[in-house]
Amino acid sequence: KPINVTVIQVYAPTTVADDEEIEDFYVSLQQLVDATPKKDTIVIMGDWNAKVGSKLITGITGNFGLGDRNEAGDTLLEFCQNNSLFITNTCFQQPKRQLYTWTPPNGQYKNQIDYILCSQRWRSSIQLAKTRPGADYGSDHELLIVKFQMKLKTTSKTARPERYNLSNIPCKYAVEVKNRFDGLDLIDREPEELWSEIRDIIKDEANKNIPNNKTPKKAKWLTADTLKIAEERRNAKGSGDKK
């Protein structure tokens, strides 16, 4: 089953822009987000000209932002809060050179001002976020990448439900389920979305770790005796015997 991913590329006004220009930018961006179907996965990326800082904000940032938050960072965080977005490249521990995203021409300092935002409900699908220092593509910004893993639903014919051997559940199953549950984002989640994610985790780990019950093959419903009787009936009808 197809899943739509809506990607929005942005370039935010700099910190010296007037308030009206900054407000117009976020109003236009909000209109784009509002026009995106609710079922789509939203990714918003680009140069935000903002610093969100190193402080953890549950559901929005991780522990690995850089520097001190500025006013533009406050505005960006408010936008994320209002739209259930998290900032991917603050959530993964990397060497600082793979967290900085911009170096000015004079090279005197480095900043983290480029971010990739993603819907909070897909947080567990983000596997990695970092910059690629030195990538040759003609910019004073570093190449920022995110590894995104999504499991797509198939539209194949409905298979029989798996029958697991519940008398032989390995410890690894409980460990893997707990680890994935610990990674779930529980803030501002829709109950149905959260339930779907929990269900998928349980099924996925069960398929990986719990052996199936082997269903015995069914015996042929036409036995040799049955075929013999049917043959005798045909012969009797052919000879006019009505017994």
C-alpha positions in Angstrom: 0.0 0.0 0.0 1.6 3.3 -1.1 2.5 5.9 1.6 3.0 9.5 0.5 6.0 11.4 1.8 5.7 15.2 1.4 9.1 16.9 1.3 9.2 20.7 1.8 12.5 22.6 1.1 12.9 25.9 3.0 15.2 28.9 3.3 14.3 30.9 6.3 15.0 34.6 6.7 18.2 35.5 8.5 18.3 36.8 12.1 18.7 40.4 10.8 15.4 40.2 8.8 12.5 42.3 10.0 9.7 40.6 12.0 7.2 41.0 9.2 9.4 39.0 6.8 9.9 36.2 9.4 6.2 36.1 10.1 5.4 35.9 6.4 7.8 33.0 6.0 6.2 30.9 8.8 2.6 31.8 7.6 3.4 30.5 4.1 5.1 27.4 5.5 2.1 26.7 7.8 -0.2 27.0 4.8 1.8 24.3 3.0 1.7 22.0 6.0 -2.1 22.6 6.5 -2.6 21.7 2.8 -0.7 18.4 3.2 -3.0 15.3 3.7 -2.9 14.2 7.4 -1.8 10.7 6.4 1.3 11.9 4.6 4.7 11.8 6.2 6.0 15.3 6.3 9.7 16.1 5.9 10.8 19.8 6.1 14.4 20.5 5.4 16.7 23.4 4.8 18.5 26.4 6.1 16.5 27.7 9.0 19.0 30.4 10.1 18.1 29.4 13.7 19.9 27.8 16.6 17.8 25.5 18.8 20.6 24.8 21.3 21.6 21.8 23.2 18.7 21.5 25.7 16.5 18.5 25.3 12.9 19.2 24.5 10.9 16.0 24.7 9.3 15.1 21.4 11.0 17.9 19.5 14.7 17.8 20.0 17.3 15.3 21.2 20.3 15.8 23.4 22.7 16.6 20.6 21.9 20.1 19.4 24.7 22.6 19.5 25.3 26.0 21.0 22.8 28.3 22.6 19.3 28.8 21.5 18.5 32.2 19.8 15.2 33.9 19.1 14.9 32.3 15.7 15.4 29.0 17.4 12.4 29.8 19.7 10.3 30.4 16.7 11.3 27.2 15.0 10.6 25.2 18.2 7.2 26.7 18.5 6.5 25.8 14.8 7.6 22.2 15.6 5.4 22.0 18.7 2.3 23.2 16.8 2.8 20.7 14.0 4.1 17.6 15.9 7.5 17.7 14.3 10.9 16.7 15.6 14.3 17.9 14.6 16.2 14.8 13.4 19.8 16.0 13.5 19.6 16.8 17.2 18.7 13.2 18.1 21.9 11.3 17.2 25.2 11.4 18.9 27.9 12.3 16.4 31.4 14.0 16.5 30.8 17.7 16.5 32.2 18.0 13.0 29.2 15.9 11.9 26.7 18.1 13.8 27.8 21.5 12.6 26.0 22.5 9.4 27.5 25.9 8.4 30.9 27.6 8.4 31.1 31.3 7.3 33.6 32.2 4.6 36.1 33.5 7.2 36.0 30.1 8.9 36.1 31.7 12.4 33.3 29.7 13.9 30.8 26.9 13.1 27.0 26.7 13.6 24.2 24.3 13.5 21.5 26.2 11.6 20.3 23.6 9.0 17.7 21.0 10.2 15.6 18.2 8.8 12.2 18.0 10.5 10.0 15.0 10.4 6.6 13.9 11.7 6.8 12.7 15.3 4.8 9.6 14.5 7.7 8.4 12.2 10.4 9.1 14.7 11.3 5.4 15.1 11.8 5.2 11.3 14.7 7.7 11.4 17.9 5.6 11.7 20.6 8.3 11.4 21.2 12.0 10.9 24.5 13.7 10.4 26.5 16.0 8.1 29.1 14.9 5.5 31.9 17.4 6.1 33.9 18.2 3.0 31.3 17.0 0.5 32.1 18.8 -2.8 29.0 20.6 -3.9 29.9 24.3 -3.8 28.3 25.6 -0.6 29.4 26.9 2.8 26.8 24.6 4.3 27.6 21.0 5.0 25.7 18.2 3.3 23.1 17.0 5.9 21.7 13.5 5.5 19.1 11.4 7.2 18.6 7.7 6.9 14.9 7.0 6.8 13.6 3.4 7.0 9.9 2.8 6.2 8.1 -0.4 6.0 5.5 -0.3 3.3 2.2 -2.3 3.5 1.7 -4.8 0.7 -1.5 -5.2 -1.2 -1.1 -8.9 -1.9 -3.9 -11.3 -1.1 -4.6 -11.9 2.5 -2.4 -14.6 4.0 -3.5 -16.9 6.7 -2.7 -15.5 10.2 0.5 -16.8 11.7 0.1 -19.4 14.4 3.0 -19.0 16.8 4.3 -21.7 19.2 3.4 -19.8 22.4 4.8 -22.5 24.6 8.3 -21.7 23.2 8.7 -17.9 23.4 12.4 -17.0 23.5 13.7 -14.3 25.9 15.0 -12.4 22.8 11.5 -11.6 21.8 10.7 -9.8 25.1 14.0 -7.9 24.9 13.5 -6.7 21.3 9.9 -5.6 21.9 11.0 -3.7 25.1 13.8 -2.0 23.2 11.5 -0.9 20.4 8.8 0.2 22.9 11.4 2.3 24.7 12.0 4.2 21.4 8.4 5.1 20.9 7.4 8.8 21.1 4.4 9.0 23.3 3.9 12.8 23.2 0.8 14.1 21.5 0.1 10.9 19.6 -3.2 9.9 18.1 -4.4 6.7 19.8 -5.0 4.9 16.5 -1.6 5.8 15.2 0.1 4.7 18.4 -1.9 1.4 18.4 -0.9 0.7 14.8 2.8 1.2 15.6 2.6 -1.0 18.7 0.8 -3.7 16.8 3.4 -3.6 14.0 6.3 -3.9 16.5 4.7 -6.9 18.2 4.0 -8.7 14.9 7.4 -7.9 13.4 9.3 -9.2 16.4 7.0 -12.3 16.7 7.8 -13.1 13.0 11.5 -12.8 13.7 11.8 -14.5 17.0 8.9 -16.9 17.8 8.7 -20.2 16.0 5.5 -21.1 14.1 3.3 -24.0 14.9 3.6 -26.5 12.2 0.1 -27.2 10.8 -0.2 -30.9 9.8 -1.1 -31.5 6.2 -4.7 -32.4 5.7 -5.5 -35.9 4.5 -6.9 -36.2 1.0 -10.7 -36.0 1.3 -11.1 -38.7 -1.4 -9.7 -41.9 0.0 -9.1 -45.1 -2.1 -12.2 -46.7 -0.6 -14.3 -43.6 -1.6 -13.0 -43.8 -5.1 -13.8 -47.5 -5.3 -17.4 -47.0 -4.2 -17.8 -44.1 -6.7 -16.5 -46.4 -9.5 -18.9 -49.2 -8.5 -21.9 -46.7 -8.5 -20.9 -45.6 -12.1 -20.7 -49.2 -13.3 -24.0 -50.0 -11.7 -25.7 -47.0 -13.3 -24.3 -48.0 -16.7 -25.6 -51.5 -16.4 -29.1 -50.4 -15.3 -28.7 -51.8 -11.8 -30.7 -49.6 -9.5 -29.6 -51.2 -6.2 
